[in-house]
Amino acid sequence: MASPDYDAPILEIETLSISFFTRLREIPAVMDFSTVVQPGEAMGLVGESGCGKSTVALGVMQDLGVNGRIVGGSIRFKGRDLNEMNDDELRRIRGKEIAMIYQEPMASLNPAMKIGRQLMEVPMIHEGVNEKEAWKRAIEVVGDVRLPDPERILKSYPHQLSGGQQQRIVIAMALMSKPSLLILDEPTTALDVTVEAAVVDLVKALGEKYGTSMLFISHNLGLVLETCDRICVMYSGEAVETGSIEDVFDKMRHPYTQALFRSIPLPGADKNARPLRAIPGNFPLPHERPSGCNFGPRCDYFEAGRCDKGEIPMVAVEGDDRHETRCVRMSEIDWDAPMELAATHEGGRIGAPVLKVDNLKKYYEVSANALFGGGHTKVVKANETISFEAREGETLAIVGESGCGKSTFAKVLMGLETATDGTITLENTSIGDIPIEKRETSTISSVQMVFQNPFDTLNPSMMVGAQIIRALEIFGYGGTVADRRERMLELLDLVKLPREFADRMPRQLSGGQKQRVGIARAFAGGAKVVVADEPVSALDVSVQAAVTDLLMEIQRKEKTTLLFISHDLSIVRYLSDRVMVMYLGHVVEIGSTDQVFTPPYHPYTEALLSAVPIADTSVTKEHIVLEGEIPSAMNPPPGCPFQTRCRWKGKVPGNLCETEVPPMVTLAEGHQIKCHLPQADLDQMQPVIKIAAE
């Protein structure tokens, strides 16, 4: 990191406690939280939703709303206590010396103002510079965040930019006044994995250029490993472990940190031989925390009489640099003992093809002037000649960036759209050209979907049991209400929810519990094919393992074909039998999981693998950052769809990549790629992900 002028700690948080006050009670959100961020240092803050990460960030910004209040401790910025500053002093610091980047870029951008004006406002307000100087600075900083044609970008409105471009503009806005401290609250969660890699690369480079200290909030441990120097793990309002990245990742000394790592799919995890281990129990509500250690009820090492008595302080871990843990049994636990294997499973038998897709195309005609009608029509080629088979009991993962056609294909399969050309055959029935309102009930119940956001898929005014019974009624299950109620209770058993949850409202359930209800509803009609569209991306990593393994268990029992749509290649590697990679409507690679994750791969697959953050210090990756944006499906490039971003393009003789769509080439049995690369170059490809030998 660059060495800034100020050499004392930029941020010192000491025994901070923050509470929110309701009419009923005081709700402690953060207790006894301490951390120090040095000049040029990046500190990662990780933990489950509700653990207090964002509350700490809002405390630093002194922006806790009407009900939030700092009830103990201090927050010092460059030696000055922020709690003691008046509004005018805080206004001078916010945006100028402390800047914050939020998860959703449009929360920080005014949709009615051009980008240039929004960027220029920062130095004009905070430093009093004139318009000419502010414009010059805006041009410079847009170049710093690697956006092409800065003049055009500054003259654009936010809606004319992609999500990745919007997030880069928000980063540029935060850097306009060269702040000493940059707070990033889940800044890449809504972005594709390739865009995320580019943004993380950018943040690291800018941190080094400007000497900016960073507080990086994330639930993604791999991202923190790649971005930060130090890490602080939070659980239920408290810091439970803090230290350098190497200390905490390789010599963790708190059971919660250990449990987090055991619930994420690192290289070597296998859904049958080495399944993930979900954290038992549930995250405590703020007003229902246990006495003693907050993690006690879920801890493998809990000891009554010690772990549940009195407040437990942070203690230093001997021999490490500023490594501390909040565990009374830290010195007694064998931290190097191998994890007890969870119940292993025999791989499910994969049967005959259930679903066949042959040369599927889905085009949309849109008016050039869609708002007012008229003008020329253009064609959006959402899906181009997709062909594959999916077998009984198989998990086929479909991966690719936003806009590659994954969700369009899912809509056609579900009957929400109809195919433009080609066929989809479910067992012996052609369904690609039949809209859902004309499909037979048996077909509808045979193809079901688990959606990404469990919060939006349940009716908030209906009890959980009634929603499952409603699905059973639609599918024509049972002759009586009693039959359907009994089946509903069996489905709750299937997804491992207590039967009394039938009488609960969705608001009384956690995100993971809501997703289990969604899964129960999808399997209510005996589905043959279940499309799981990013089913765990909205869930905490600790809940992801439980929901993922639940899906696998039901699949083994019901022999269901699972189409798993995801951008998280770590989870894909863990649970899929085969992988299909899509780009701009085309299938560019398909094969078994081992084939797709081992070279030779399609150049796009190679870039996707390089972009995946992996929470393992023994893993090294080849650094490949895709340049440019995904082309529009309304105006795709000629020839190979990936040629505008491909780093291997120069290896292909002539201008073949720019003039001809590549044919599907078979590399091995069941492994195909759509690429012009000569076999000799494919044979020389090296692994993107390397694991150091122990």
N, C-alpha and C positions, 0 to 999 in steps of 0.2 A: 504494500500500500504506500501511497505518497506520504511524505512526512509533512503534516500541516504545521502552521506557526504555533498553534496552541498545543502544549505538551502535557497538560494535566488531563484527568479523565473528562471526556465530553459530557457523559451522562452518569450520574450516581444515584441509584434508587436504593433507599435504605429503609428496611422494615416497613414497607408501604402497605397500608390497609385501605381498601376502598369498599364502601357499602352503598347500596341503593335502598331508598326508603319508600315504602308503600304505606297505605292506610293501616295495614294489618301489622307490619313488622319491619325491622331492619334486616336486609338481606346482604350478608357479607359476600362480596364477589372476589376480592383479592385480600389475602392475609399474609403478613410477615414476608413480603416479597422484597428481595434485595438483588441488585445486579449492578455491574459497572461496565461501561463501554468506553474503551480508550480511543484516542484519535486514530482515525483510519481503520478502525476495527469493525468487523461485521459480526453482530450477535444474532443468532437464530433463537426464536422463541417458539417452542413446539408443544403440542398437547391436544387433547380431544376438544370438540366444540363445548363451550361452556366452562372451560378451565380458567378463563380470565385473561387470555393473551391480548385480545383487542381492548379489554378494559384497562390493562396496563398502558397500552398505546394511547388511549383516550385520556388517561391520567397524565401522561407526559404532555399531551397537547392541551391539558386543562379544559377538556371539552366533554364533561360527564353528564351534561344535560341538567334538567331541573331536579331530578331525583337522586343523582349520583353525588357522592361526597367523599373526599379523602378524609378518613377518620383517624389516621395514624401514619407516622413515618414521614419521610421527605423525598422530594425529587429535585436534585440539583443539576442544572445545566450550566456547564462551564463555571461551576462553583457557586452559582446563584440559585437560591431555593425558588422554584417556580410557584410553589404554593403561596408564597408571600408577595408575588408580583400583582400589581393592579392591572385592570383591563388594557390600559394604554401600553404598558410595558409588554404584556403578552401579545398584543396586536403587532408590535414591532418585531417580535421574535418569530411568531408563527408565519410560515411561508417564506421568511427571509433566512432565518438561522435553523429553524426546525421545519422540515417539509414532510408531508405524509402522502403516500400513494395508496389508494383504496383498491379493493378487489374488482369493483365494477368501474371501468374508466368513465362511462357516461355520468356517473355520480359527480365527477369533477369537471365535466365539460358543459358549457352552455350551448344547447342545440341551435340557438338563434344567432350565434356569433361566429364569425370566421376564426379559424385556428390562430392566424397571425395576431389578431386583436387580443385574443385570450392570453397568448404568450407574452405579448408586449406589456400587458397590464401589470405583470409581476414586477419587473424592474422600475416601471413608471410609478407604481404606488409605493414600493418599498425603498427605492433609492432615488426617486425624483429625476430619473434620466429623461431626455427628450425622446420624441417619437423616432427620429432618425437612428439614434443609438439603440433604442429598444428593438427596432426592426433588424438592425445589424446583428444584435445579440440573438434574436429569435432565429435568424438564418443559420447562425453558427451552431446553436444548440440542436436544431433539427438535423443538421449534418452530423452532430455528435451521436444522436440516437439512430443513425444509419437509415434515415428515410430518404428515398430518391427524390430528386427535383424539389428541394426545399421551398422554392418560390411558389410552385403549384400547390404544395401542401399548405402553405400559410394562407393561400387564397381560397382554400376549401372549407366547407362546413363539416362538423364532426360526422354527420351521417354519410358523407362521401368517402369515409375511410373505413377500412376493415377493423375488426376487433384488435388485432395485433398492432395496427398503425395507431389506433386510438390510445392504446396503453403506452406506446412509445411517446406520444404527444404528452400524456400525463406525466411521464418520467421527465420529459424535456421541461415541462412547466415547473416541476419540483426543483429542477437543477438550474433554472434561470437565474436565481439569486445566489447560486453556489452555497447551499446550506451546509452547516457543520454536521447536522444529524438528519438522516433520511429514514423515515419509518415506512416500511412496506408491509401492508396488511393483505396477505394472500394475493399478491399482485398478478399471479399467472394462473390462478385456478380456472378462469373462464377461457383460457387460451389453449390452442392445440399444442401437442407435445413438441412439435418442431418450432413453433413460434415461441413457446416457453423457453426452449433451449437458447434461442436467439436473444430473448429479453434478458435471461439470466446472464448470458455472456456479456451483454451490453451493460447491465447493472454493475458487474464486477469490474469491467474496463473503466467505466465512469467513476466508480469508487476510487480506483487507483489514480485516475487522472486528476480528480479534484480533491483527493484526500478526505472524502466524505465518510463519516462513521455511519453505520447502518444498524437498525433494529429490524430484523427480517422475520415476520410472523408467518408461519406455515404449518400445515399438518403433514407435509411431505418431507420425510426425513432425508430422502435422496437429494432433494432440492437444497436443503439446508447444508448437507455435506458438500455440495458443489459450490455453494455461495458464501458460506460463513467461516469465520475463524474460530468462533466459540458458540456454545449452545446452552440454552437453559430449558429444561424440561419442566412443564407445569402440569399439575393435577389438582382439580377441584379448588382452584384459587391460590394454591401454594406452589412455589418453586420446590421441586423434589430432588433435582440434580442439576448441577451446572459445572462446566469445565470446557477445556479445549475440545475441538471436534475429535481429535485422536483419542483423548482420555475417555470421553463419554461413549464413543462408538466402539472402542476396542477394550475398554476397562470399565464398563458400566457398573455402578455401585448402588443402584436403586431397583427394587423389584418391578416398579412400573416401567422404567426405561427398558428393562429386560423383556417385560411382557409386550411392550410396543414392538420391539424388534422381532419377537417370535410370531407376531400376528401379520407381518408384511411378507410378501412373496419375494425373498431374496433368491439369487441364483442357487440352484440345488434343491429348492423346495419342489415337492411333487405331490399332486393331489391324492395319489394312492399310497406311495411308499413313505413320503415325508410330508404329511399334511400340515397346514398351518395350525397354530394353536390360538384360538380366540381367547380374549380376556374374559373370565367368568363374571357373572353378575352384571349390574348396571351402574353407570355413573351416578353418584349421589346428587340429589337436589340440594341447592345452597342451604336451605333451612333444615335439611335432614342429614347433615354430615355426622359421621360417627365420632365418638370420643377418641382421642389419641390420633393415630395415623389415619388420614382420610382414605388411603388405599387399602387399609387393613382388611375389610370384608371381601376384597377380591384378590388378596395376596397369597401366594403359595407358601410364604414363610411366616405367616401370621402366628404370633404367640400371645395367647391370652394372659393378661396380667402385666405385660410389658408394652406390647404394641398399642394397647387401648387405654393407657394411663397417661394423663397429662399431655401438655403440648410437646411436640417433638421438634427440636431445633435442627438447623443445618449444621453439619460437622464437616471438618476438612478431611479429605482422603489423603493419607500419608504418601509423600513422595511425588505428588502431582502438582502442576501449576494451577492454583486457584480452582481446584476440583473439589466440590462439596456435594454432600448428599444428606437427605432427611430420612435416615433409616437407623433405628436403634440396633439392628442385627447385622449391620454392614460388615463387621469384621468376622462374623461367625458363618456367613454363607459362602459356600464353594461356588464362586462365580464362574469358574472354568468348567464346571460339571456339564456334560452334554444334556440337552433338553430331553426329558422323557418323551418318547414318541407318543403322539396321540394315536388313537385307534387307526391302524392301517387298513386299507381296503384292497380287494382284488380289483383290477381294472375291469370296468363293466364290459360285457360282450357287445361289440359293435355289429349290428345286423345288416339287413338288406337296405338299399336306398329307400327312404321315405319321401324325400323331396328331390325333384329334378328340375333344374332351371336350364333352359336351352336358348342361347342367343337373345336373351331378354334386352329389350330397349324400352326406355321411358323418356319421351320427349315432351316438352311443354311449349306451346305457342304463346308468346307474349307480345303485346302491342309495343311498338317502339315508343309510343306515348301512352303508357299504361294508365296514367292518371285520368286523361280525358278521352281516351279511345282514339281510333283513327290512326293514320300513319302506317308504316310498314310493320309487318309482324316478324319477329325473330324467333328462332328455335333454341330452347335451352335443352342441351343433351345431358340429362341428369344421369341416365344409365346407358352404357354402350356395350352391346353384345356380351352380356354376362352369362357364363355357363358354368355350372358345377352341380355336384350331387351331395346330399347330406343323408347320412345313414341313421338307422335306429340306434339310440343310445349314444350318439356321437355329439361331441361339442365342437362346432365349427366357429372359430372366431373370425369376425369381419372387422378389419382395422383400416385406418386411414384418417386424414385430416378432415375438418369440417368442409363440407362442399364436395366431398368425393363421391357422394351418391349412396352412402350406407343407409341413411334414414329413408331416402326415396325408395330404395329396394324394399325396405321393411314395410312401407306403406302399400306398395303393390302386392306384396305377399299377404298382407292383412286384408286387402280388398278396399282400402281407403282410396287407392288410385288403381287404374287399370293399365295394363301394359300397352305400349304403342306397337310392339312387335315381339315375336318370340313366345315361348311357352313356359308356364310354371305348372308342374304336375305334382299333386299331392297324392301319394300312392298311385291310384289309377285315374284320378280325376284332374282334368285341366282346369285351373282356377285363375290363371293370370289375367283373363279378360272378363272375369265376373266380379262386379262391384259387391261390396259387403251386403248391401240391402237385397241383393238377389241370390246370395249364397244360402245353401241349406244350413240348418241349425247344426248338423253334425260337422260340417266343414268349418263353421265359425268356432265351434268348441275345440276343433282339432288344431287350430292355429291361434295361439294366444300370445300376449305380449306382457312383459314386465318393464315398466317405464323407468326413466332415469330418476325422476323426482317423486319420491313417495308422498310428498306433501300435497301434490296436485292431483293424485290419482284416486283419492278417497273423497267421498261426499262428506263435508264437515258436519252436516246436520243429521246423518244416519249412523246408528250404532254399527260397530264392526261386524257383528254377526249378521245383521240385516243386509249388509252390503254383499256378503258372501252368499247368503240365501237368495238374494236377487239374481246373482249370476247363475245359481243352480236352477232357478225358475226359467230363466231365458234359455238355458241349455236343455230344458225339459227333463231335469233329473227328478226321479221319485214320484210316487203317486200322491203323497200327502205332505202337509206342512211338517209333520213329525219326521218323515223320512229325510226331508231337506235339512231340518235342524240337526238331526243326528249326523248327516254327512258334513255339515258345516263344522260341528265339533270335532269330527275326525280330521278335517282339513287344518283346524287350529293345532291339533296334535301333530300333524304332518310337518307344520312349520315351527313346531316347538314353542308355541305360545300357550299360556294357561287358558283353560276353557272359560274362565270368568271374564276374559277379555272380550267375549262375544257381546257383553252388555256395556262395553266402554265406547266412548266417543273418540274419534281420531285424535282430537287435541290432547287426550290423556295418554297418548302413546309417544314413544321416542321415534326418531327417524328410522332406526333399524327395525323397530317393531312394526311401524307402518309399512316398510318394505316387505316384511314377512306376510302381512295381510294381503299386499298386492300379489305376492307369489302364490298364496293360498287361492286367491281368486282366479289366477291364471291357470292353475291346475284343477280347478273345480269341475271342468267338463271332460277330464281325461285327455288333456291336450297331447297330440302326437308331436307337434313342433311348437316350441316356445321361443319367441324372439326376446332376448334380454338386451334392451337398449341402454347401455351404460348403467346397469342396475346398482352398482356400488359406488359410483363416482361422487354422489352427493352425501356419502356416509363417512364417518370417521374411520381411520385405518383399523382401529380396534374392533369396529363393528363389521368392517368389510370381510374379515376372515370368517366370521360366524355366518354371514349371509351367503358368501361364496360357497362355503362347505355345505350349507343347507341346500343350495341349488344342486350341488353335485350329488348329495345323498338322495334327494327326491328323484333326480335323473336316473340314478342307479336302480331305484325301487320301481319307477314308472316306465323305464326304458324310453324316456323322452329324447327327442332330438333337440339340442339346444343351439340356437344361433346367437352367439355372444358378441354384440357390437360394442367395441371399446377403443379408446385411444391409449389405454394403459397397457403397454406391452409386458410389464412385469406380471400382471394378473393373467394376461393372455397366455404367457409362457407357462404359468402354473396350472391352468385348468383346461386348456384347449387340447384337442386331439389333432385338429388340423387348423390351418390359418389361411385366410384369404385376404390379400392386401389390395385395397382399391385406391385409385387416384383419378380424379376428374372423370368419374363415371365408368372407368375401365377396371377390370381385374388385371393387375400387373404381375401378381405372383400368387400361387396357390400350392400348398403342399402340407406335409405333416409338420407338426410344431418343430421337431428337431431339424427338418430340412430347411424351414424358413428362418430359423435362428442360427443356422450354420452356413458359412459361405460355400458356394457362390450364391449371392442373392441379387435381386433386382436393385439397381442403384437407389431407388426410392426406399425400399425396405432397409437398405444399409443406412440411409440417413435417419429413418425412424428409430432404428436400434441405437444409433449414436445419441439421439436426443433424449432417451429414457433416463431419468435420474435414478440411480441405484444406491441404496443406503448401505454400502459396504466398502470399507476402506481398502479391501484387498482387490477391488475391481478397478481396472483401468479401461478407458474407452478411447477409440480413435475419435478425434474431434472433427465432426462434420456439421457445419451450420448451413442450412439451405438458404440460398440467396433468393430474394424476390418473393412475390406473393403467388398464391395459387391462381392460375388463369381463370377467367370467367367461363362457366359452362355455356354461356351464350355466345362466346367468341373464343373457342378453344384453339390452341396453336395447331398448325398443320403438322402432319407426321406423328411422331411419338408424343403423347400427351405430356410427358415429363421432360421433354428436351429443353425447355426454357430454364430449368433449374438443375440439370444433370451435370455432375462434375466429370462423368466418364464420356461425355459426348464426343470429345476430341479423339477418342480411341476408335470411333466408327469411321471407316473410309467414306470419302465423298460427303454429300449432304443428305445421306439416307435418313438420318433422324428427323430432318426438317421436312421431308417430303412423303415418307411412307409410314403408316401405322405398323409397328412391328408385329410379326406373327407370334402366336403362342409357341414357345420352344420348350420341349421336354428335356429337362436336365437329368432326371432320374425317374423311376417309376412313381407316379403320383405327384411329381414336383415339376411345375411349369412356371416360366416367366415370359413376360411380353417385352422383349428387348432385342435390339440389333447388335449388342456387343458380341464380338467373335468369341468362340469357345476358349481360345488361348488366354484372353483377358479375364474371362470368368474364372478360369482355373487358377489365376494368380491372385484372386481376391483373398484378403486376410481377414480374420475375425475382427469385428468392431469391438466386441466386449471380451476382455481377457481377465481371467481370474488368476491371481498370483498363487503359485504352488505353496502349500503350507510346509 
